[in-house]
Amino acid sequence: MPLRTRILEEGMPGDILFVQGDFGATCAMARWASSRGLVPVYATTKRRAIEKVEGDRVTTTRVFEHVRFRVYETIE
């Protein structure tokens, strides 16, 4: 079943839809969802890099922490 068909069958106006991924597809899906009364959102993160030095070796660990969901703004 195509994704949009399933969303229309199971979603109701005001429902929140998490939309994230390929830039072009994400923009199209957020616009489509918004036009049908859904609330498209995306996740924002806090990113940190932690470096550990041991002699001549450096190990970098990247930490991504969820901050919040944001609603896509509509552009008219």
C-alpha positions in Angstrom: 0.0 0.0 0.0 1.5 3.4 -1.0 2.5 5.5 2.0 0.2 8.4 1.3 -2.8 6.2 0.9 -2.1 4.6 4.3 -1.6 8.0 6.0 -4.9 9.2 4.5 -6.7 6.0 5.8 -5.2 6.0 9.3 -4.5 9.7 9.9 -6.9 12.4 11.1 -6.5 16.2 10.8 -4.4 17.4 13.7 -2.3 14.2 13.9 1.4 14.6 14.1 3.5 13.1 11.3 7.2 12.7 11.7 8.8 13.5 8.3 12.6 13.3 7.8 15.0 12.0 5.2 15.8 12.8 1.6 15.5 16.6 1.2 13.3 16.7 -1.9 11.0 13.9 -0.7 10.8 15.5 2.8 9.8 18.9 1.5 7.1 17.3 -0.7 5.7 15.1 2.1 5.7 18.0 4.6 3.8 20.2 2.2 1.4 17.4 1.3 0.7 16.5 4.9 0.1 20.1 5.9 -2.4 20.6 3.1 -4.4 17.7 4.5 -4.5 19.0 8.1 -1.7 16.9 9.5 1.1 18.5 11.5 4.5 17.5 9.9 7.4 17.6 12.3 11.2 16.9 12.3 13.7 16.1 15.0 16.4 18.5 16.2 19.5 17.3 17.9 22.5 18.6 20.0 25.7 17.3 18.6 29.0 17.0 20.5 32.4 15.6 19.6 34.5 14.1 22.4 38.2 13.4 21.7 40.3 11.1 23.7 44.1 11.4 23.2 46.3 8.3 24.0 49.8 9.0 23.0 49.8 9.6 19.2 46.3 8.1 18.8 43.1 10.3 18.9 39.7 8.7 19.2 36.7 10.8 18.4 33.2 9.9 19.7 30.2 11.8 18.3 27.2 12.2 20.5 23.8 13.1 19.2 21.1 14.0 21.7 17.5 14.6 20.8 16.4 18.1 21.7 12.9 18.5 20.4 10.5 18.1 17.5 9.8 21.2 15.4 6.9 21.8 13.1 7.7 22.4 9.4 6.9 26.0 8.5 4.7 26.5 5.4 5.9 28.8 2.8 3.2 30.5 0.7 
